[in-house]
Amino acid sequence: MANIKSAAKRARQAKVRTSRNRSTLHQLKTLSRKSGAAFDAKDKKTAAEQARELSSALDRAVKRGTIHRNTANRRKSALARKLAAV
């Protein structure tokens, strides 16, 4: 347990941030799986819709600071390549 008031506050903030980041990352994984299933099914319309949703979620995660900007750009680039291949 923290002995200093500011350290205790930092511990509380870290707990909230960790929870929020975990939730966002879980959402990204779920959306990634859904888009992967749409690509495997060769369904162009659904794949495009899922890709758009995943891309938007990646941008939101970057804005919140959950993932790095380059990571999101790399994933969106791979997503665009997969979509073009469908």
Secondary structure in CASP SS format (residue, H / E / C, confidence):
PFRMAT SS
TARGET T0000
AUTHOR 0000-0000-0000
METHOD secondary structure of the structure
MODEL  1
M C 1.00
A C 1.00
N C 1.00
I C 1.00
K H 1.00
S H 1.00
A H 1.00
A H 1.00
K H 1.00
R H 1.00
A H 1.00
R H 1.00
Q H 1.00
A H 1.00
K H 1.00
V H 1.00
R H 1.00
T H 1.00
S H 1.00
R H 1.00
N H 1.00
R H 1.00
S H 1.00
T H 1.00
L H 1.00
H H 1.00
Q H 1.00
L H 1.00
K H 1.00
T H 1.00
L H 1.00
S H 1.00
R H 1.00
K H 1.00
S H 1.00
G H 1.00
A H 1.00
A H 1.00
F H 1.00
D H 1.00
A C 1.00
K C 1.00
D C 1.00
K H 1.00
K H 1.00
T H 1.00
A H 1.00
A H 1.00
E H 1.00
Q H 1.00
A H 1.00
R H 1.00
E H 1.00
L H 1.00
S H 1.00
S H 1.00
A H 1.00
L H 1.00
D H 1.00
R H 1.00
A H 1.00
V H 1.00
K H 1.00
R H 1.00
G C 1.00
T C 1.00
I C 1.00
H C 1.00
R H 1.00
N H 1.00
T H 1.00
A H 1.00
N H 1.00
R H 1.00
R H 1.00
K H 1.00
S H 1.00
A H 1.00
L H 1.00
A H 1.00
R H 1.00
K H 1.00
L H 1.00
A H 1.00
A H 1.00
V C 1.00
END
